[in-house]
Amino acid sequence: MVALSLELPPTAMTTLASTPTSEPKLLAEPFFIGPLEVNPPILQAPMAGFTNYAFRQIVREYGGAGLLATEMVNARGFVWLDEQEAEHPDRLWGVADEPRPLAVQIWDNDPATMAKVGERLAQQYRVSVVDINFGCPVRQVTQKAHSGSYLLRDPDRMGRIIEQVVAACGSTPVTAKIRLGCTRDQINAIDIAQVVEGAGAAALTVHGRTAADMFRGSADWDQISKIKPHLSRIPLIGNGDLDSAEKVVDAFRRYAVDGVMIARASLGKPWLFSQAAAAVRGQPVPEEPTLTEQQELLIHHFDLVCQRFGEKKACILMRKYACCYAQGRRGAREFRKRVATLETPEEFYAIVKNFFPREEAVEI
Ligand SMILES: Cc1cc2nc3c(=O)[nH]c(=O)nc-3n(C[C@H](O)[C@H](O)[C@H](O)COP(=O)(O)O)c2cc1C
């Protein structure tokens, strides 16, 4: 176990390191999304192209995430597939049968289409949460489909979407994920939060950047925090730039959030949730898996992807997943170069065995 070194004031330290005779005091309490307890209050973020069943299964095996989420699913595409009596989207791989709690995220700008899909997810798939994407800044979604973060300029429509999805989902809670606004000089997250709550959502997640920021700059957690006093009923989940157990602890200590959500950092470190969960519980933080364990993890990830997509496609998909595991490590470039042309499982096993980077890069 690694001793957690935190830059906390003495009061916070006292909270974390409670006396041995008492239960360690929680830095962050579990919270509820409707009837669902999120415990620990640390959520795995939806990430298109990444947080499929294979990734979620790995996160689940390490533990520490109180709620897992799929990639975003396009509601219009889902309805179209239904009309063609075709198989449901690949992005719903695993959703019908995998353990709960599980949130499925959907996007579109048409309230009726969103409601139709919300109902299917609630009734047929029996998901724990239907989450609505109002944060995606990608052109395909904003300019072409007037959805995702594009809707932050249209709170009325956001409200109608949420109301109709909530009505269609019955007892299944509906949540919303937003950014702070469209641009830095059009931050309207407080107004939006009130619309989200007023329309009947059960939780709000805020990524502390604007749509125009894309991923530039830093997430503004002060802006996230400012939303809290304006919510009377629903929990607030903060998101952005959390890449260590220390940062998660710090976010709970400094900002008025009920939960936190982790995205990019978990792609190469799916064990991060378990480390963060231990830290907020005041328990010793589990060490990173050893090199051998990480190599085994890559093979496990590959096997899970193969089960769905077959070896050929799994090799192509694994090119990007494997690179995440190597990111920030010395030797990552060589590993990436080799993985980029991966064609067969045998090649993958050999690359993982011989070229998976051994150590973290030293920051200069
Ligand atoms: C590759 C990628 C795909 C993403 N896909 C989604 C998505 O499908 N739905 C969503 O709400 N956010 C999506 N996001 C945004 C993340 O959920 C998260 O809000 C953002 O990355 C900030 O958190 P982080 O700093 O922990 O990465 C995506 C981010 C990345 C990097």
The ligand as an ORCA input file, in Angstrom:
! r2SCAN-3c Opt
* xyz 0 1
  C     -12.408     10.195    -26.238
  C     -13.461     10.882    -25.431
  C     -14.786     10.556    -25.636
  C     -15.779     11.197    -24.895
  N     -17.081     10.828    -25.069
  C     -18.039     11.366    -24.291
  C     -19.382     10.896    -24.366
  O     -19.716      9.971    -25.113
  N     -20.302     11.506    -23.561
  C     -19.958     12.519    -22.695
  O     -20.828     13.029    -21.975
  N     -18.693     12.936    -22.581
  C     -17.736     12.384    -23.348
  N     -16.443     12.769    -23.185
  C     -16.110     13.770    -22.148
  C     -15.770     13.090    -20.825
  O     -16.850     12.338    -20.331
  C     -15.350     14.127    -19.770
  O     -16.413     15.011    -19.565
  C     -14.113     14.913    -20.180
  O     -13.148     14.078    -20.778
  C     -13.484     15.643    -18.979
  O     -13.131     14.728    -17.975
  P     -11.600     14.245    -17.750
  O     -10.768     15.470    -17.575
  O     -11.642     13.374    -16.539
  O     -11.190     13.535    -19.005
  C     -15.439     12.177    -23.931
  C     -14.090     12.485    -23.741
  C     -13.114     11.858    -24.460
  C     -11.669     12.205    -24.220
*
